[in-house]
Amino acid sequence: MMAKLIYYIFRISVAVYTLLSGYVFLRKPAGGGDERLFISDLQLIQSEGWWAAIEKGISIPYMLLSYPLTWITEPHIALRTVNILLFGGLLVYFYRRLQIKQWNFYALLLFFFSTVGYFMAGTNDTLFIVSLVIFMVETYGLLNDDSKKTSLAWWGIGLILAFFTRELISVYLPVVLLSILFLWKHKRGRLKTLMIPMLLLLLGLGVNTPSFKAGHGVSYDQKLPPEGITSTWAQRQYLAQMLVNEGKLANYNHPNWKQTDAYLKDNGEGSLPKTVMSGVLYDPGLTLKEFFKDFVYSITYGSRQLGLILPTLLILAMIGLYRIRRFSKDFYVPWSLLMMVGIFSLIIISFVELRWLAPVFMVSIFYFYTLSEQRKIPKLLVLANYAFMALLSWYGMYGLIGKL
């Protein structure tokens, strides 16, 4: 009886939370944050054509989905509409393909959707997240002999779409390699089902011809500094953390581009690392210090988005590492989660944006729910998570009401 009451309170809380967050986020003015970049990319396609836009650098899959809608609506509405449809499509994928029919699972996903908000912004984050979620869920299904609901075709399509959507796929390479290694070790999937993904890969490479000819490689959206600026994003982020540590800048903020250029002029070109990877080795002491800070930050604020799911899976990952006697596929999702939280905590010297972790966060929701249905997680913990998320929903609504 108590369990049913908690379920009902959780579902109702999330339903109200979703409606309120949708009302608040979708009414935001156009062009906030990274959205202005994708609006400008759509406008570039309209004014100069696809060849010039791809040559400059755009997220081709996201633009292909969004551009037709600009014929009937404003660019920012087109971008946001595509993302809502993509998220809805992911729910359909879980319902129709994986045959998940329980309301609690979709309430967990909608809680995440409502809390983070970026699924309702006009950026390519949603397409990248949805693609990688499908890739990882298909990997999990193949490893667990669920061949009726998973296949290498969906697995490959998800991976290739993610590859052509965001350059961030390079950071997720360890998870991709872990997935391939597990599938190869356990001989899962039939290679002939990769025909469609291979055709999609060839099509994607062909569409990228303007970018290849310009010497830019695969076309990705270009979040470039203003004209006349010589510093890089990595240098701006690195300087941000230095200023935060010196008490000269509030946490989770960046100096402007001119301040970064001025710092380089005063202290020399080598005073700030030019790339993310060079920043890791630039000051090992600072890197180690920021790693632990970012790791704790990711767990703390990640739990605001996932409830008790995040600490539970990280504990499972640690147990898996401690008890490991063989390369166990049972820990594929917890290890992927731990790996990505660790990688971002290591390479990002300023602060981790949790949207970068969204693919493994959403797969963690799927994995936690699957384990709970298999009764591999104590029911008391599952109920505690639902109760905690209900409270977080009301806390989130309180914050959103202040923005009305």
N, C-alpha and C positions, 0 to 999 in steps of 0.2 A: 504493500500500500504506500509506504514512504517513497519507494523507488518511483512509482508511477507519478506521485505528486511532484517529485524533483524533475522528472522528465517533462511534465506539462508546464511547470514554471519555467524551465529552461527554454522550451520551444516558444512559448508565448513571449518571453523576454527577448529572444533573438528576433522573432518576427517583428516586434515593435521597433527594435534597434535597427533592423535592416531598412524598414520604411523611413525612419527618421534620418538615418545616415544617407540614404539615397536622396532624400529631399534636400539635405544640406549640401552634399558634395556635388550633385548634378546642377545645382543652382549657382555654383561658383563662377565668377567672371572668366571669360575666355583668356587663354594665354598665360596662366599662372605656372611658375616653375618651368619644367622641361616641355610643357605643352606648347609653348610658343615656338619651340624648335620644329615640332612636327606640323604646326600650322604653316610655318614659313616653307617647309618642304612641300606641302601640298600646293602652296601658292607658286612655288618655283616650277612645279610640274605644269601648272596651269599656264604660266607665262612663257616658259622656255622649253617645255617638253620633257619627256622621260629620259632621253639620252643625256641632256645637260644635267638633269637632277641626279641620275645614277653616277655620272662622271664626278659630280661634286661630292656625293656620298649621302645616301638615304637608306632607311630600313625598307628594302624593297617589298617583302611580304606584307608588312603593315600598310604601306602606301597603296599596294594593289587592292587591299581589302577596303581601305578608307576612301580612296579617290572617287570611285563611282558615286558614293553618297554625297559628294560635294556638288553634284549636278542638281540636287534637290534641297540641300540644306547648307548651313554654315559649316566651315571646316572643323571648328572645335566640336560641334554637335556630331559631325560625321565620325570623328576620331573616338569620341566617347561612346557613341552608339555601337561601333565595332567592338569595343572592349566589353560592353554589357553583353552583346551577343556571344562573344568568345567565352565569357565566364558562364553564360547560360548553356553554351555548347558543352562545356566541361561537365556541368551537372547532368546533361543528357547523356554524355559519355559514361558517367558512373552509373546512371539509371538503366540505360538500354544495353550497353556493352558489358558492364560488370555486374548487372542485375542487383545493384544495391537498392533496396526498396524501403529501408528504415528511415523515418523522419529525422532521427537524432543525428545521423551522419550528415545530412544536408544542413541541419541547424549548425553543426560544427563549422562547416564550410562558410555558411552565411555569417556566422559570428566573425570569422577571419575577414571576410569580404567587407563587412561593416566597419570593423576596427581599423583596417589599414587605409581604406579610402582610395588607394591609387588605381583600383580597377575601374573607377569612375572618372579618371583623368585621361586626357588625350595623349597618352604616350604609348610606346611599344612594349612597355613592361608586361602587359597582360598577355600578349601573343607569345612572348618569350616564356613566361611562367607556365601558361597552359601547355605549350609544346613540351617543355621539360617535364612537367608533371605526368603527361601521357607517356613520355619516354621511360620515366622511372617506374611508374605503375605497371607498365607492360613488362619491364625487366623483372619486377617483383612477381608478377603473375607467371611469367615463364619459368622463373626459378622455383616456383611452388607448384609446378606441373598443372597449372590451370590453362591448358592449351585451348579449351573451348572459348575462353573469354579473352585470351591474349594471343598476340602473334608478332613475329618480327616485322610484318608490314607496318602496323601501327607504331611499333618501336622505332623503326627507321624514319617514318614520316615525322614523328615528334622530334627526333634528333636533328633532322635536316632543316625543318622549319626553325628550330631554335638557332641552328648554326647561321642561317641567313638573316635572322632577325636582329640579333644583338651581338656585339663583339664580346660581351660578358661571357659568352660560351667558353672562351679560352680559360676563364677562371674555374669553370665547371669541368674542365678536362679531366681532373682526377676522378670525378664521379662517373664520367663517361667511360674512362678506362677501367674503373672498378666494375662497372656494369658488363662491359665486354669480357673482362677476365672471368667473372662469375659464369656468364653464359657459355663461354668457351670451355671452362673447366667442367661444367655440368652438362655440356652438350645439349643445350636447349634451343629449340627453334629450327625451322627448316630454311636453308639458305635461299631456296627458290622463291620464298615469299618476300624476299628483298627486291624483287624486280621493280615494283612500283616505287619504293624509295630510291632506287638507283636512277630511274627515269626522272624522278623529281630532282635529284641531285644534278643530273645533266642539264635539266631545264634551268635550275637555279644558276648554274655556272654560265649558261648561255646568256641569261638575262643580265648577268653582271659584266658582260663584255665591255660596255663603256668605261666601267671602273678599272677593269684590267688594262685596257688600252691606255688609260691615263696613268697607269703605274701605281694605283692605290690598293690593289688586291680586291677582296670582297667588299662590296659597298655596304657601309654602315652609316647610321646617322652621325653627323659630325657636330659635336658640341664644342665649337671652336672659340678661342678667346677673341675679343674685339680686334679689329684691324689696328696695327701698330704695336700690339702687345707681343713681347718676346718670351715671356714666361709660359710655363706649361701648367696643366691642371694638377699634375703631381707636385710641382713646386708650390703652387698656391695652397694645396692641402697640407703639405709638409710645414710650410710657414704658419699655417693656421694653428697646428698643434703646438708649435714652438711658442707662439704668442699666447695661447691658452695656458700653457705651463708656466709662462712668465707672468701671468695675471694681467696681460695687456689686451685680452680678447675674451669675450664670453664663450663658454663651451658650446659646441655644435654650431659655430659660426665660422666664416672665412673672411680673410682680408680681401679687399677688392683687387682687381687686376693691376691697377696703377701702384698700389702699395707693394704688391709682389715684385713688380718690375723695379720699383725704387729700392727695395731691399737687395735685389741682385746687383743693382748699380753701385750701391754703397759697400756691399760685402764681397762682390766678385761672382762670376758666373758659376763657380763651383761651390757656392755657399748653400745651395739647395739642390737636391737630386732631381734630375729631369724626368725620370720615369718612376713608376710605382715600384718596380722590382729593384732598381738601384737604391730607392729609398729604404728598402728592407735592410740593406747592408751598410747604409751611409753612417748610421750611428747605432751599433748593435745594442747598446745600453738603453737607448730610447725605444728602439724596436721592441725589446723584451718587456719594458715597462708598459708600453701602449698595448702590447698583445694581451696582457692580463687584464688591463682596464677594459679593452674592447670585448674580451671574452665574457667578462662579468656583465658588461652592458648588454651584450647580445642575449644572454640568458635572462637577465632581469626584465628588459623591455620586450624580449621575445615571448616571455611568459604572459605579458599583457595581451598578446595576440593569440597565444595557444593554450593559455591556462596551464594545467598541470601536465600537459602532453610533452612540452619541451624538456623539463627536468626529468620526467620519467624515461624518455627515450635516451637522453644523455647518460643516465645511470645505466640503462641497458647496454649502451655502447661501451661504457667503462667495464661492465661485467664481462661483456664479450671479449674485450681485449685482455682482461685478467685471466679468464678461464680458457682462452683459446688453445686448442690442441690441434686444430686443423682450420683450413680456410673455409669458414662456415657461412653459407649463404643466408642463414637465419638472421644474421646481423647486418644484412645489406643496407636497410634503411637507417637504423641507428648509426652505423659507421659513416654513411653518406652525410648524415646530419652533423655528426661530430667533426667530420673532415671539413665541411664547408664553413661551419662556425669558426673552426680553427684557422682555416686559410684566410678568410676575410679579416679575422682579428690580427693576423700576422702581417698581411700586406697593406692594410689600411692604417696609416699612421695617425690620421686625424680622428674620424669617428665612422663607424660602420652604419650604412643606411640599410635598415632591415629589409627593405624591398628587394635587395640583392639576394636575400636568403629565402624569399617567398617560395621558389620551387620546392626546396627541401622541407620548408615549413608545411606546405600543403600536402606533400607526400607523407609527412609525419602524422598529419591528421588521419589520412587514409590508413596508415599502418597501425596507429593506436586503436582506431575503431575496429579494424580487422582482428587485432589481438583480443580486444574486449569481447567481440562476438564469439571468438574461439575460446573464451573463458581462460585466457592466458595472462590476464591482468586481474587482480583482485577486484571484485564488484564494488567494494567499499571505495577504492581509489577512483573507479569510473564514476560512481555517484558523486564523489567529492569534486571531481572535475566539472561535472554538469552544474553542480551547485555553485562552484567558484565562477564558472563562466556566466551563469545567470546574474551573479553579483557584478561581474565585470561589464555585462551588458547594460545594467542600470547605471553604473558609473560612467560608461561611455555615453549613454543618453543624456546624463546630466551635463557632460561637457559639450555635447552637440546643441543642447537647448540654449546654451550661452552664445552660440554662433547664429542663432535665428535672427 
